[in-house]
Amino acid sequence: MRKLLIVGYKGQLGSEIIKNLEDNIVDFESLAKANIFLLKRSSKELNISDRSSVLSFIQDIKPDIIINCAAYTNVDKAEEDYGKAFQVNALGPRNLAAAAESVGAKLIHISTDYVFDGEGITVNGEKMPYREYDTPNPINVYGKTKLFGENYVRDFCSQYFIIRTSWLYGENGNNFVKTIIRLAREKGKLQVVNDQIGNPTNAEDLARHILKLAFTDEYGIYHCTGNGITSWYDFACKLIEYAEIDCIVEPVTSEQFTRKAKRPSYSCLDNMMLRSTIGDGMRDWEKALYDFVKNRLQL
């Protein structure tokens, strides 16, 4: 019996992982043969920033695989509430990593494109997506605390997967897709930044790849995002088009759309490690978004 513990299972990614398991739609041999006992634990039920509680809990149930989907994700609020962001995004992963090591469990930790500064890697005058070996340099509190979490996982656990993703959306929780749909209907006219570039990622696709990795020993750092790059503006335009909403979308610069936390202007990720190990089956971002809007999103 393999015990799989999901921390933060009520969020958009955790719930998608559970759906993949319960619907038995992950069609690869290793999982089909696995006798899995699914353990659900939300970040509220288990205070991952409390080291003694985490160690006690993990040692009591002795999971074989821990997937940490819990995170402090309010990028702007983190600039003021940095203590809480550090507790959840840095100390939480540290505690889970130490606990995983104590019982010989694998730890899958979800991180972010915001560990990079957005300057990009330039080759022959052209910016290239970040690869797993490129040096992080976060420019806001959220990114800094997530990088601390990554480092703690590497320091305290020997069987780890650190999975960086970006611009995530799914059926549960708040995200850009739901916000744009709501505002488009309410206002009929939107302004969206056009100078921040990244990779929209469907939570369903990410969940499948997380589970594929979970049953391997291909440990390390991974980038796992939708394929193809775009701006928040073009992302919003495609979304409005697919949802068939009558709304005008205007491009603006980041300077015109002031927020507390600075965002990386170019945070595109390259799924190099996926291609080199289990294979990169992440869909093109436009195809994944179209499928989500037409088949998963409650319009």
N, C-alpha and C positions, 0 to 999 in steps of 0.2 A: 504494500500500500504506500503510495507516494502522497505526501501531504503538501499541498500548495497553499500558501498563505498570501492573501492579497491585502495589503494595507492601503486604505483609501479606496475601498471597492465601490463606494457610492458615487464617485466622480465620473466624468465622461470617459476616461480611459479605463479605470477599474471596472466599471459596469460593462464596457465593451469586451474586456477580457473574459468576464464571466459569461457574457452572451456567446462568445466564441466557443467556450467550453460546454455550456449547457446545450447549445444547438448542434454541437458536434460537427461544426463546419470547418474545423482545421484538419485538412485532409493530408496529413503526413503520418508515416508509419509509426514513428517513435511515440507520438501522442496516442494513436489508436491502440497501441499495445499497453500503454501506461494505465495502471489502476490508480486513479487520482481521487483523493479526498480533498474537496475544496473547502478551505477555511477563509472566512470573510472577516475582516477587521478594519473598521474605519479609523481615521486618525483621531476622531473625537472619542471613540470607545477605548482606543489605546493611545495614550499620550506618548508619542515617540520621542519627545524631548526629555522624558523622565527615564534616565538610564536604568535605574534599578527595576522599574516596572517593566521595561522592555526586556531586560535580561531574564527576569523571573518568568514572564509570559512565554518567551521563546523557548526557554529551557524546560518549561512545563509541557508544551505541546510538541516540541521537537519537529518543526516542519522540515521538509527536504528542500523546498524552494520558497523564497520570499520575494514577492514583487512589491516594490515600494512605489505606489502611485500618489502618496500623500505629499503635498507641497503647499507653501505659501506663495500664491501666484499673482497677488495684486501688486503689479509692478510699481505703480505710482505710490500706493500707500506704504510700500516697503521703505521708501525714502525717509519716512518719518517713524515708522514702526519697525526699525531695523533690528531691534532686540528680538521681537517675535519672529521676524523673517529668519534670523540666524538660528533661533531655537528649532524651527521646523525644517528649514532647508539645509542646515549644516549639522547641528547636534543630533537631529532625528536620524539622518542617514548614518552618522557615526555610531549611534546606539544600536541601530539595526545591523550594521556591519559587524560590530563586536559580538552581538548576540548570535548572528548567523555563524560566525567563526566558532563560537563556543559549542555549537551542535553539529558542525560540519555541513551547514546548509549553503546552497547557492543564493546569492543576492542579486536581484535585478533592480537597478536604481534608475529612475527616469530623470533626465536632466534636460538642458535647454540650449538653443542656439545663442541665447543671451550671455553665454560665457565668453563670447567673442566680442571684439570692440567694433566690428562693422567696417573696418578699414579695408578688409579683404586682402587676398593674396594676389599680387599682380604678376602676370606672366606675359611678356611681350606687349606690355601696355594694357592688358585686359584683365579684369578682376576674375578670379576663379573661386568656385565654392570651397569653403573650408573642408579640409579632410581631418581625419581623427588625430593625425600626428601634429597638426598645426597648434601653435601656442595660444591658449586662451588669454584674454585680457579684458575682463568685463568692465563696463562703464557705468553701471548702476548697481544699487544695493541688491536688488533681486539676483542679478547675474553673479555678483560677488559671493552671495550666500550659497547659491547653487554650485559654484566652483569649489567652495569650501566643502560642501557635501560630497562632491566627486572625490576630492582628495582624501577625505576621511574614509570613504568606501575603499579606496585603493590601499590606504594604510592599515585598515583594521580587518579586511576580509580577503582571503586568498582565492575564493571562487566567486568572482563578481562579473556582472555585465553592467556597464554604464551606457545608457541609451539616450543620446541627445536627439530631441525632436524639435519641431517648430510649428507655429501658427496652427495649433491643434483645434479641431472641431469635431463634435459628435452629438448624439441625441440628448445626452444628459449634461447638466451643468451649463454655465454661461460661457459663451464664446463669440467670436467675431461674426460668424454666420448668423447666429440667432439675433445678435444686436442689430446687424444691418437690415435683416428682414423686418424686424420690429420698427426701426426708425424709418425705413423706406415707406412702410404703410402709414405711419403716423404723420410724416412730414412731406413726403413726395419729392423732397430735394435734399441731397446729402453732400457733404464735403469730406473727402477722404485723402489722406496723404499719398503722394505719388513718388516720394523720394526714399522710401524704405522698401528694400527688396528682400524677399525670402521664399520659403517653400511652404505653401499650405499643405496640411497633413490631415487625412481622414483617420479618425481614431480607430475605425474598424480595421484598416490596413495595418496600422501600428500594432494593434493588439495581436493580430495574427503573427507578425514577425517576432514579437516578444515571446509568444508561446513556442514558436519554432526554436528560438535561441535557448529557451529555458531547459529544453531536453537535450542540449548538447553540452560539450565541454569547451566550446569555442569562446573562452573568456576574454574580456577586454572592453575597449571603448568602441561604441558604434554610433554612427549617424543613421537615423531612420526617419526620413521625411518623404512627402510626396515628390515625385520626379518633376523636374521643370521648375523654373523660377518666375516670379511675378512681383508686382508691387501691391500694396494694400488697395490702391485705387483700382487696378485691373482685376484684382480678386473680387472687389465689391461689384464691379461692372458685370463680370461673369455671373456672379450670384444673382443679381437683379434680373439679368437676362434669363437664366434658367428658371427662376421663380416666377417669371412673367409678371413682374410688378411694374406699374407705371411710376417711375421715379427717375429724376435727373441726378446724376452723380458727377460732381465737379472735383477735379484734382487740386490739391493744395500742397504747400511745402510744410515740412516739419516746423519751420519757424512760424508759420501762420497758425499752426495747430499746437500751441504750447501745452506741454504736460510736465509734471514734476520730475519724472524720471527721463533721462536721455535714452533714446532707443538707438541701437546699431543701425546704420543706414544700409548695410549689406551684410546679412546674416545667413546667406545661402549655405547649405550643407551638402556635401557629397557623400553618398552612401557607399564609400569605398570598401569598408569592412564587410558589409552585407554581400557585395559582389564577390568578395574574396573567400567567403565562408559558406553561408547557407543559401546565398543567392538573393538578389534584389528584386522582389516581387511587388514593390510599392508601385502603385498606379501613377500615371501622369496626373498631376493635380487637377486639371480640367475635367478629365474623365471621372475621377473620384468624386469631385464636387457635383457634377451632373447626376451621377448615380445617387448621391446623398440627397440632393434636392428633390429628385423625382420619386425616390423609393423609400427614403428613411425620414425625411423631415416632414413634420406635421404642419402643412401650410394652411 
